[in-house]
Amino acid sequence: MSFALIPLEEKQRVIGELSAIKADFASRGWFAGTSGNLSMRIGDYRPDAFHFAVTASGKDKSKSTPEDFLFVDQTGKACETTRMKPSAETVIHCEIYRLTGCGAIFHTHTVFNNLISEWFWERRSVPIEGVELIKAFNIWDEEAVIDVPIVSNFADVPRIVPEVTERLNPRIPGILLRKHGIYAWGEDAFAAKRHLEAFEFLFEYAYRWELLKAGKK
């Protein structure tokens, strides 16, 4: 389906959902200094052809304006005439959609997701063992163990994409950029939000647990 054939009400629904999520995350302090970005896919999907709404670059996400989001295609190119620019990290969203076919991707910068990404950088993944909130990822094994991948963070964002391609784990709906933040995704906005909240809880838990273990030595 071409972008022009996607019904207006569907576009309005997506923008409405993203606006509500943006306001929620902003109230938690998850968008410091205009950081972070959100997106939701819209219309039909093929790995080589899809569209999504994404946050515009450089906006104060604690405020709501008509210029908060724009629609782009699978290459990150705007689908409509606009003066807005998509988030600089839109290419990462493009790759995650291509690899997973998910419905929404949310990216936040928080103190704990930055700290934990550096703490376990040499390992290249964050190990989490037996914590109840692992079930948020539909992993129901008793005393489940997961590893959240960590990839390099480059100022030249397209350089990050090959590592995302290589390290993305279909079992884990998230990937960390070193000293940057978490990308979490899901089949829809509700699932992506649940996954993001679970990751943030688990990262804080993992960091505090590492401090407790260090204090016992």
N, C-alpha and C positions, 0 to 999 in steps of 0.2 A: 504494500500500500504506500503510495506517495504521501508526503507530508500534507499536501493540499487536500487530500481526501479524508484526513483525520477530522472527525466532527469537532466543531468549536467547543461543545459542552465537555468533550473529553479533555481537551486542552485546558479548559477552565478548571476541571476537577483536579488535574495534576498540579496546576499552579496553586490551587487552594490547599491541597494536601502538603505540598512543600512549604507553603507560607506558614501553616500551623506548626509544622515540625521545626522550621527555622525559629519561630517565636519560642517554642518550648526549649530548644537547645540553647538559645541566646539567654534565656532566663536562668540557665544552669552555669553560665559563664564559659561555654564551650567554644565561643567564637572570638577569642581575644584578638584585638588588633585587626579586624576584618578577616582573620584566618578561617580555614575550613571551607568546605563546599558540599553541596547537596545535589542529587540528581534523581530523576525518575524517568523510566522509559515509557514511551507512548506508542500506540499503534502496533502493527505486525512486526515480527522479529525474524530475521535471518542473521547468521553471524557476520555476513558481509553487507547487511542493509537494515538499519534500524534508526530510530530517532529518540531523543530524550531531552527533557528540560533540565537545565543546569544553572546554578547560581552565577550571576554576572560578577566579573572581576572587580575587586576593590571596594565593594559595598559594605556599609555598616550594617551588619546582620542583626543588630538590636533594633533596627527600624524596619518598617514595612513601606515599600514604595512600589509603583507600577514597573520599576526597572530592576526588580530583584532577580528575575529569571529570564532566560531566553531558550529557544529550542534549537538544537543542533542535530546534525546527522552523525553517522558512524565514524566520520573522520574528524568530528569536532567543528565542522563548518556550520555557521548560522543558517537556519532554514528560511528565515524571513529577513527582509531589509531592516537593519537596526544599527544604531551607533554603539550599542553595548558590545563588550567583549566577554566571551565565556571565561570562566576561571582558568588560570594558567595551567591547572592540573587536569583539565578536561581530557587530555590524551590518556590519562590513567583510567578515567571512567570509561572511555571508549574501549580500552583493552579489557577491562573487567567485564563489561557487557558482552564483548565478543567471545570471551572465554567461558562465561557462565550462563549467559542468557537471562540473568537476574532482572528484577523489576525496579530496583532502587539501590542507590549507593550513597552512603553518608560518611563524611570525613570530618573528623574533629582533631584539634590540637589541645591536649590537656597535659597538666604537669605529670600525672602518673603514666600516661602512655608514652611520654617523652623519656621519663626516667627509666622505665622498664626496658625500652628499646635500646638504651645505652648500656644498661646493666648486663643484658644478655647479648650484646652485639657480637662478641667473639663466637658465640654459639650459633648465631644467625636465626634464633627462634626463642620464643618465651615458653618454657615448660610449665604446665599447670596440671596438678594432679589431684583428683578426688574431690574437687570443689563442686558443690551442688549446681551452681549456675552454668556449668558445662552443658547441662541439659537444655539450656536455651538454644543450643545449636543442633538439637534433635539427636544428641549423643547420649544414650541411656545406659551405657555400660556402668556397672557398679565400680566405684573408684576409677572412673575414666581418666585417661591421660591424654592431653593434647599438646601440640606444639604450634604456636602462632608464628608464622614466618616473619622475619625482619629483612627488609631490603635496604640497599643504599639510598641515601638522599643526595641528589645533585641539584645545583641551581639550574642546570639545563635539564628541564623536566623530561623531555623525550628520552634521555639517557636512562631514566628509571624504568621505562616500560619493559625492556628486555628482561630485567630481573623479576618484574611482576609476572611476566609470561612464564619464566622458568620456575619461580618459587610458589606460585599460587597453588594451594591445596584444595581440591574440590570439597573435601570433608570439613574444612574450616572456612566459614564465611567472612574472612577478614585477613588483612595483611598490614603490617606495621612498616612505616618508613622511619629510618633511624633519626632520632631526635627531631621528629616532625609530627607524626600522628598516625591514627588508625583509619583505614578504609574498611568499612563493614557494609555488607550487602545482604539482600534477601529477595524472595520472590515478589514481594510488594513492600510498600512503605512500612507497614506494621511489622513485618518480619525484620527488615533492615534496622528499624529502631530498636526492636528487642535485642538483636544481635549486638548493636553498638552499646546499649546499656550493659549487657552482659560482659562485653570486653572491658569496658571501663571499670566495672566492679572487679573483674578478675585481675586486671593489671594492678589495681590498688592493693588487692589482696596479696598478689605475688610479690610486690615490692615490700610491703610491710612484713611479710613472712621472711623475706631475705634479711631484713634488718633484725628481726627477732632471732633468727638463727645466728647472725653475726654477733649479737649481744650475748649469746650463750657460750661463745668460745672463750 
